[in-house]
Amino acid sequence: MPATASQVNEAKKAPHVDGVLSIFHERWSPRSFADREVSPEMLAKVFEAARWAASSFNEQPWRFIVGVRGSETYHKIFESLGEFNQKWARTAPVLILDVALTKFSHNGTPNRVAFYDLGAAASYMTLEAASLGMATHQMAGFDPGKARELLGIPDEYMIGAVIALGYQDEPAKLGDAELLQRELAPRNRKPLKEIVFESWGKPMELR
């Protein structure tokens, strides 16, 4: 019998580290979403979290295009997804496309960190969603050009990612062997020695 959602959630938890907020170890990216709508109040909370991310010159270059299931925007975002992502994302009640303004509004010069700031805002959003009992799954597997055309996004905005948002459902409901395998796969991360250096290629001693 396939593992239940609660069993998968328990297995996906990263090892506890004292002083690190538990939400960082518990958040992950399921693909099985329940047939349950996300209220406007809950959406407001996740975007409020994103709103307070740090950004260069306080530009706040991020914009979020939100499609709620049944809306024209939802359909357009879904149409831009790759075939593999369409197989599971159709169950998500909310699809979000994030974009970043690539020029500073105060002087029109290029903002080379706009994408960096967009990522920070999206990260805040996913963590807030997790704290509220919701799930998110961010996707690069879509056609940015098609999304731009369908949604009328101006050229000065860089296309980011599509985020599925909703409430987690049982893994078995995915109904696809490959999707189920990915849903049940263990989480893993590179050790700190591979990502934190005191000089290039020399790991920093942290513990």
C-alpha positions as CSV (number, residue, x, y, z in Angstrom):
1,M,0.0,0.0,0.0
2,P,1.4,3.4,-0.9
3,A,2.4,5.8,1.8
4,T,-0.1,8.3,3.0
5,A,0.3,12.0,2.8
6,S,1.1,12.2,6.6
7,Q,3.6,9.4,6.3
8,V,5.3,11.2,3.4
9,N,5.4,14.5,5.2
10,E,7.1,12.8,8.2
11,A,9.6,11.1,5.9
12,K,10.4,14.3,4.1
13,K,11.3,16.3,7.2
14,A,14.9,17.3,7.3
15,P,17.0,16.5,10.5
16,H,16.3,19.0,13.2
17,V,19.0,21.6,13.8
18,D,18.8,23.7,17.0
19,G,18.0,27.3,16.4
20,V,16.7,26.8,12.8
21,L,13.0,27.4,12.3
22,S,11.2,24.1,11.9
23,I,9.3,25.3,8.8
24,F,12.6,25.2,6.8
25,H,13.0,21.5,7.5
26,E,9.3,20.7,6.9
27,R,8.5,22.5,3.7
28,W,8.7,20.5,0.5
29,S,7.1,20.5,-2.9
30,P,4.3,17.9,-3.4
31,R,2.5,17.4,-6.7
32,S,-0.7,15.9,-5.3
33,F,-3.2,18.6,-4.5
34,A,-6.6,18.2,-2.8
35,D,-9.9,19.3,-4.3
36,R,-10.1,22.2,-1.9
37,E,-10.1,25.9,-2.8
38,V,-7.8,28.5,-1.3
39,S,-9.7,31.4,0.2
40,P,-8.9,35.0,-0.8
41,E,-8.0,35.5,2.9
42,M,-5.3,32.8,2.7
43,L,-4.0,34.1,-0.6
44,A,-3.7,37.6,1.0
45,K,-1.6,36.2,3.7
46,V,0.9,34.4,1.4
47,F,1.3,37.5,-0.7
48,E,1.6,39.7,2.4
49,A,4.6,37.7,3.3
50,A,6.1,38.1,-0.2
51,R,5.5,41.8,0.0
52,W,8.0,42.2,2.8
53,A,11.0,40.5,1.2
54,A,14.1,42.6,0.9
55,S,15.0,44.2,-2.5
56,S,17.6,46.5,-4.0
57,F,16.6,50.2,-3.5
58,N,13.4,48.8,-2.1
59,E,12.3,48.5,-5.7
60,Q,10.1,45.4,-5.0
61,P,10.4,44.3,-8.7
62,W,8.2,41.2,-8.2
63,R,4.7,40.9,-9.7
64,F,2.5,37.8,-9.2
65,I,-0.1,36.9,-11.8
66,V,-2.7,34.7,-10.0
67,G,-5.0,32.2,-11.6
68,V,-7.7,30.6,-9.5
69,R,-9.1,27.4,-10.8
70,G,-11.9,28.0,-13.4
71,S,-10.6,31.5,-14.3
72,E,-9.3,32.6,-17.7
73,T,-5.9,33.4,-16.1
74,Y,-5.7,29.9,-14.6
75,H,-6.3,28.4,-18.1
76,K,-3.6,30.6,-19.7
77,I,-1.0,29.7,-17.1
78,F,-1.9,26.1,-17.4
79,E,-1.6,26.2,-21.2
80,S,1.9,27.4,-20.9
81,L,3.0,24.5,-18.8
82,G,5.0,21.6,-20.2
83,E,3.2,18.3,-20.8
84,F,4.7,16.6,-17.7
85,N,3.7,19.4,-15.4
86,Q,0.2,19.5,-16.9
87,K,-0.3,15.9,-15.8
88,W,-0.3,16.9,-12.1
89,A,-0.7,20.7,-11.9
90,R,-4.3,20.4,-13.1
91,T,-5.3,19.4,-9.6
92,A,-3.8,22.6,-8.0
93,P,-6.5,25.2,-7.1
94,V,-4.2,28.1,-7.7
95,L,-1.5,28.7,-10.4
96,I,0.8,31.7,-10.0
97,L,3.2,33.1,-12.5
98,D,5.9,35.4,-11.0
99,V,7.8,38.0,-13.0
100,A,10.3,40.8,-12.2
101,L,10.7,44.3,-13.5
102,T,14.2,44.5,-15.0
103,K,14.7,48.3,-14.7
104,F,14.7,50.6,-11.6
105,S,11.6,52.7,-11.5
106,H,13.5,55.7,-10.1
107,N,16.0,56.1,-12.9
108,G,15.2,53.5,-15.6
109,T,18.6,51.8,-15.3
110,P,18.9,48.0,-15.5
111,N,18.3,46.2,-12.2
112,R,20.7,43.3,-12.4
113,V,19.4,41.8,-9.1
114,A,15.7,41.9,-10.0
115,F,15.6,38.1,-10.5
116,Y,17.4,37.6,-7.2
117,D,14.8,39.8,-5.4
118,L,12.0,37.9,-7.1
119,G,13.4,34.7,-5.8
120,A,13.5,36.1,-2.3
121,A,9.8,37.2,-2.4
122,A,8.8,33.8,-3.8
123,S,10.7,32.0,-1.0
124,Y,8.9,34.1,1.6
125,M,5.6,33.2,0.0
126,T,6.3,29.4,0.0
127,L,7.3,29.5,3.6
128,E,4.2,31.4,4.6
129,A,2.1,29.0,2.7
130,A,3.7,26.1,4.5
131,S,3.2,27.7,7.9
132,L,-0.5,28.0,7.0
133,G,-0.8,24.3,6.2
134,M,-0.7,24.7,2.4
135,A,1.7,23.3,-0.2
136,T,3.5,24.9,-3.1
137,H,5.4,23.5,-6.0
138,Q,7.6,25.8,-8.1
139,M,8.1,25.0,-11.8
140,A,10.6,25.9,-14.5
141,G,8.9,23.5,-16.9
142,F,6.8,25.9,-19.0
143,D,7.0,28.0,-22.1
144,P,7.9,31.6,-21.0
145,G,7.2,33.0,-24.4
146,K,3.8,31.5,-24.5
147,A,3.0,32.7,-21.0
148,R,4.1,36.2,-22.0
149,E,1.9,36.2,-25.1
150,L,-1.1,34.7,-23.4
151,L,-1.0,37.0,-20.4
152,G,0.1,40.2,-22.1
153,I,3.3,40.6,-20.0
154,P,5.4,43.7,-21.1
155,D,8.9,43.1,-22.4
156,E,10.5,44.9,-19.5
157,Y,9.4,42.1,-17.1
158,M,11.5,39.0,-16.9
159,I,9.5,35.7,-16.5
160,G,10.3,33.8,-13.4
161,A,8.5,30.5,-12.4
162,V,5.0,29.1,-12.1
163,I,4.0,28.1,-8.6
164,A,1.2,25.7,-7.9
165,L,-0.5,26.4,-4.6
166,G,-3.1,24.5,-2.6
167,Y,-3.6,21.8,0.0
168,Q,-1.7,18.5,-0.1
169,D,-3.6,15.3,-1.1
170,E,-2.7,11.6,-0.9
171,P,0.2,10.6,-3.1
172,A,-1.7,7.7,-4.7
173,K,-4.2,10.1,-6.2
174,L,-1.5,11.2,-8.7
175,G,-2.4,8.0,-10.7
176,D,1.0,7.9,-12.5
177,A,3.9,5.7,-11.6
178,E,6.6,8.3,-12.4
179,L,4.8,11.0,-10.5
180,L,4.3,8.7,-7.5
181,Q,8.0,7.8,-7.5
182,R,8.9,11.5,-7.4
183,E,6.4,12.2,-4.7
184,L,7.8,9.5,-2.4
185,A,11.5,10.2,-3.2
186,P,13.6,11.2,-0.2
187,R,14.6,14.8,0.2
188,N,18.3,15.6,0.1
189,R,20.6,18.6,0.2
190,K,24.3,19.2,-0.3
191,P,26.3,19.3,2.9
192,L,27.4,22.8,4.1
193,K,31.0,22.0,3.2
194,E,30.0,22.0,-0.5
195,I,28.2,25.4,-0.5
196,V,29.9,27.5,2.2
197,F,33.5,28.6,1.6
198,E,36.0,30.7,3.4
199,S,37.9,31.1,0.2
200,W,37.0,29.6,-3.2
201,G,36.9,25.9,-3.0
202,K,37.9,25.8,0.7
203,P,35.0,24.8,3.0
204,M,34.4,27.0,6.0
205,E,34.5,25.2,9.3
206,L,31.1,25.8,10.8
207,R,30.7,22.8,13.2
